Amino acid sequence: MTRSIVITSGKGGVGKTTLAAMLGRTLGLLGLRVLLIDTDMGLNNLDVVMDIERKVVFDIVDVLNGKCRLKQALVEDIIEGVFILPSNHTYDKSNITSATLRNLIQNLIGFDFCILDCPAGIEAGFHRAVSAANEAIVVSTPHLSALKDANKVLSILQSYKMNTSLALNRVRGDLIVSGDYLSPLDIKNSLSVPLIGVVPENDDIGIFSNQALNKNNAAFNAAMMMAKNLIYESENLFDTTKAFKGFFGRLKRKGRRQK
């Protein structure tokens, strides 16, 4: 049976779509078949993040309206076993319902994971995507405003009675060591939610270039740990503070402060 996971957030700009792409690709590298679905009608950019925009012929609207079969709309990623069902840039989202989306996902065959990239916020698009999934990952940065919004989303998700976890993105270990950021553990305890992953601030992630797939890249390793946590129900988290401890770590912290 396909595990369907919605990737959501309360606040836009926290890296939700990029994290969904990273998670899908790392699961694919672990030998699993993954379908990434962009459920953001009109403001979608999963196709841009995954660099498949020019390959799109059909989209999710065409599938749900019966214009084409699902297989015809899927675009294969650079990672074997990973496919993307893109969204539509101009479609009237009111015609796509929770029921039609849920029916599509429930009838998937041949996929281990279905990851839904959800619109930011808590409007109709959010509820449409959430109601079609069985699990949820709420993405947030460590900033207070983002955490406040994430907490609101977590409260709403309680009514769906689904397994929910938190992923922290763009975490700066130097600010945690200096005491300017709450630690991931503090945030986890404050929000009373399982922590599925911690991804460090990383310049390569901005456009999710192929460099981010390099095993020596910190963000890639963090995403791989998150993927394994999903599969094995483990709790291994990337340590963003390790590089900023000790004498040389102190020099690195000073260097980042001066940028």
C-alpha positions as CSV (number, residue, x, y, z in Angstrom):
1,M,0.0,0.0,0.0
2,T,1.3,3.5,-0.9
3,R,2.1,5.7,2.0
4,S,0.7,9.2,1.3
5,I,2.4,12.1,3.0
6,V,1.4,15.7,2.7
7,I,4.2,18.3,3.1
8,T,2.7,21.5,4.5
9,S,3.5,24.6,6.3
10,G,1.7,27.6,7.9
11,K,4.0,30.2,6.5
12,G,5.2,30.5,2.9
13,G,8.9,30.7,2.1
14,V,10.1,28.1,4.6
15,G,11.4,25.8,1.9
16,K,8.4,23.4,1.8
17,T,8.6,22.5,-1.9
18,T,12.3,22.1,-1.9
19,L,12.2,19.9,1.1
20,A,9.5,17.8,-0.6
21,A,11.8,17.4,-3.6
22,M,14.7,16.5,-1.5
23,L,12.7,13.9,0.5
24,G,11.3,12.4,-2.7
25,R,14.8,12.1,-4.3
26,T,16.5,10.6,-1.2
27,L,13.7,8.0,-0.9
28,G,14.3,7.2,-4.5
29,L,18.0,6.8,-3.9
30,L,17.1,4.3,-1.2
31,G,15.5,2.1,-3.9
32,L,11.8,3.1,-3.3
33,R,9.4,4.2,-6.0
34,V,8.1,7.7,-5.2
35,L,5.3,9.9,-6.7
36,L,5.5,13.6,-6.0
37,I,2.3,15.5,-6.6
38,D,2.0,19.3,-6.8
39,T,-1.3,20.2,-5.3
40,D,-0.8,24.0,-5.4
41,M,-3.1,25.1,-8.2
42,G,-2.1,28.3,-9.8
43,L,1.0,29.0,-7.6
44,N,2.8,25.7,-8.2
45,N,6.6,25.5,-8.6
46,L,7.5,21.9,-7.9
47,D,8.2,21.5,-11.7
48,V,10.6,24.4,-11.5
49,V,12.4,23.2,-8.4
50,M,12.9,19.7,-9.9
51,D,13.8,21.2,-13.3
52,I,11.2,19.4,-15.3
53,E,9.2,22.4,-16.4
54,R,10.0,22.0,-20.1
55,K,9.0,18.3,-20.0
56,V,5.5,18.9,-18.8
57,V,2.8,17.9,-21.4
58,F,-0.2,17.0,-19.1
59,D,-0.8,17.9,-15.5
60,I,-2.9,16.9,-12.5
61,V,-6.0,18.8,-13.8
62,D,-5.8,16.8,-17.1
63,V,-5.7,13.6,-15.1
64,L,-8.6,14.4,-12.8
65,N,-10.7,15.7,-15.7
66,G,-10.1,12.5,-17.7
67,K,-8.2,14.2,-20.5
68,C,-5.3,11.8,-20.1
69,R,-4.3,8.8,-18.0
70,L,-2.1,9.2,-15.0
71,K,0.8,7.5,-16.7
72,Q,0.7,10.0,-19.5
73,A,1.1,13.0,-17.1
74,L,4.0,11.7,-15.1
75,V,7.4,13.1,-15.6
76,E,10.4,11.0,-14.6
77,D,13.0,12.7,-12.4
78,I,16.8,12.4,-12.7
79,I,16.6,9.8,-9.9
80,E,15.4,6.4,-11.0
81,G,12.0,5.5,-9.6
82,V,11.0,9.1,-8.8
83,F,8.1,10.6,-10.8
84,I,6.4,14.0,-10.6
85,L,2.7,14.8,-11.3
86,P,2.8,18.6,-12.0
87,S,0.1,21.0,-11.3
88,N,-1.5,23.7,-13.5
89,H,-0.4,27.4,-13.4
90,T,-3.8,28.9,-14.4
91,Y,-6.5,26.4,-13.6
92,D,-9.6,27.4,-11.5
93,K,-8.8,25.3,-8.4
94,S,-12.5,25.3,-7.3
95,N,-13.1,22.4,-9.7
96,I,-10.7,20.0,-8.0
97,T,-12.2,18.5,-4.9
98,S,-10.8,16.6,-1.9
99,A,-12.7,13.5,-3.1
100,T,-11.2,13.5,-6.6
101,L,-7.7,13.9,-5.3
102,R,-8.2,11.3,-2.6
103,N,-9.5,8.8,-5.2
104,L,-6.5,9.3,-7.4
105,I,-4.1,8.6,-4.5
106,Q,-6.0,5.6,-3.1
107,N,-5.9,3.9,-6.5
108,L,-2.1,4.3,-7.0
109,I,-0.3,1.1,-8.0
110,G,3.4,0.5,-8.0
111,F,4.5,3.4,-5.7
112,D,5.9,3.0,-2.1
113,F,5.4,6.7,-1.3
114,C,3.2,9.5,-2.6
115,I,4.3,12.9,-1.4
116,L,1.9,15.8,-1.8
117,D,3.4,19.3,-2.0
118,C,0.7,21.4,-0.3
119,P,-0.1,25.1,-0.7
120,A,1.1,27.2,2.1
121,G,-1.5,28.6,4.6
122,I,-4.7,27.0,5.8
123,E,-7.2,27.8,3.1
124,A,-9.1,25.4,0.8
125,G,-6.1,24.2,-1.0
126,F,-4.5,23.1,2.3
127,H,-7.6,21.1,3.4
128,R,-7.9,19.5,-0.1
129,A,-4.4,18.2,0.1
130,V,-4.4,17.2,3.7
131,S,-7.7,15.3,3.4
132,A,-6.2,13.2,0.6
133,A,-3.2,12.0,2.7
134,N,-2.6,9.7,5.6
135,E,0.4,11.4,7.1
136,A,1.6,15.0,7.4
137,I,5.0,16.7,7.8
138,V,4.8,20.3,8.8
139,V,7.8,22.3,7.6
140,S,9.1,25.3,9.5
141,T,12.2,27.4,10.0
142,P,13.4,28.1,13.6
143,H,12.2,31.7,13.4
144,L,9.5,32.6,15.9
145,S,7.0,33.8,13.3
146,A,7.3,30.5,11.3
147,L,7.1,28.4,14.4
148,K,3.9,30.3,15.5
149,D,2.3,29.5,12.2
150,A,3.5,25.9,12.3
151,N,1.9,25.5,15.7
152,K,-1.5,26.7,14.2
153,V,-1.2,24.1,11.4
154,L,-0.4,21.4,13.9
155,S,-3.5,22.3,15.9
156,I,-5.6,22.0,12.7
157,L,-4.1,18.7,11.8
158,Q,-5.2,17.2,15.1
159,S,-8.8,17.2,13.8
160,Y,-7.7,15.0,10.9
161,K,-6.3,12.3,13.3
162,M,-3.3,11.6,11.2
163,N,0.3,10.9,12.1
164,T,2.0,14.3,12.1
165,S,5.7,15.3,12.5
166,L,7.8,18.4,12.2
167,A,10.7,19.1,9.9
168,L,13.0,22.1,10.6
169,N,14.5,23.7,7.6
170,R,17.3,26.3,7.2
171,V,18.7,25.7,10.6
172,R,21.8,27.6,11.5
173,G,24.0,25.7,13.9
174,D,26.1,28.7,14.7
175,L,23.1,30.6,16.1
176,I,22.1,27.6,18.1
177,V,25.5,27.3,19.7
178,S,25.5,31.1,20.4
179,G,22.1,30.8,22.0
180,D,20.3,33.0,19.5
181,Y,18.2,30.1,18.2
182,L,16.2,27.5,20.1
183,S,17.7,24.1,19.6
184,P,15.6,21.5,17.6
185,L,15.0,19.6,20.8
186,D,13.7,22.7,22.5
187,I,11.4,23.4,19.5
188,K,10.2,19.7,19.5
189,N,9.3,19.9,23.2
190,S,7.7,23.3,22.9
191,L,5.4,22.2,20.1
192,S,4.9,18.6,21.5
193,V,5.4,17.0,18.1
194,P,7.8,14.3,16.8
195,L,10.7,15.8,14.9
196,I,11.3,13.9,11.6
197,G,14.3,15.9,10.3
198,V,16.6,18.9,10.7
199,V,18.0,20.5,7.5
200,P,20.8,23.0,7.8
201,E,21.0,26.4,6.1
202,N,22.8,25.6,2.8
203,D,23.4,27.8,-0.3
204,D,23.0,24.8,-2.6
205,I,19.4,24.3,-1.6
206,G,18.2,27.6,-2.9
207,I,17.7,26.2,-6.4
208,F,18.1,22.5,-5.4
209,S,20.9,22.0,-7.9
210,N,22.4,18.6,-8.6
211,Q,25.2,19.7,-6.2
212,A,22.6,19.2,-3.4
213,L,22.5,15.5,-4.3
214,N,26.2,15.1,-3.5
215,K,26.7,12.8,-0.6
216,N,29.3,15.2,0.9
217,N,26.6,18.0,1.0
218,A,25.3,18.6,4.5
219,A,21.7,19.2,3.3
220,F,21.7,16.0,1.3
221,N,22.9,14.0,4.3
222,A,20.2,15.7,6.5
223,A,17.5,14.8,3.9
224,M,18.8,11.2,3.7
225,M,18.5,10.9,7.5
226,M,14.9,12.2,7.3
227,A,14.1,9.7,4.6
228,K,15.5,6.8,6.7
229,N,13.5,8.1,9.7
230,L,10.3,7.8,7.6
231,I,11.1,4.3,6.5
232,Y,12.5,2.8,9.7
233,E,10.6,5.0,12.2
234,S,14.0,6.0,13.7
235,E,14.8,9.4,15.3
236,N,18.3,10.2,13.9
237,L,18.7,14.0,13.3
238,F,21.4,15.9,11.5
239,D,23.6,17.9,14.0
240,T,23.8,21.4,12.7
241,T,26.0,22.5,15.6
242,K,28.9,20.1,15.3
243,A,30.8,22.3,12.8
244,F,30.5,25.3,15.1
245,K,31.9,23.9,18.4
246,G,35.4,24.1,19.7
247,F,38.2,26.5,18.8
248,F,37.8,26.2,15.0
249,G,34.0,26.2,15.3
250,R,34.2,29.5,17.2
251,L,36.2,31.0,14.2
252,K,33.5,29.7,11.8
253,R,30.8,31.4,14.0
254,K,32.7,34.7,13.9
255,G,33.1,34.4,10.1
256,R,29.4,33.9,9.6
257,R,28.6,36.8,11.8
258,Q,30.7,39.1,9.7
259,K,29.0,38.2,6.4
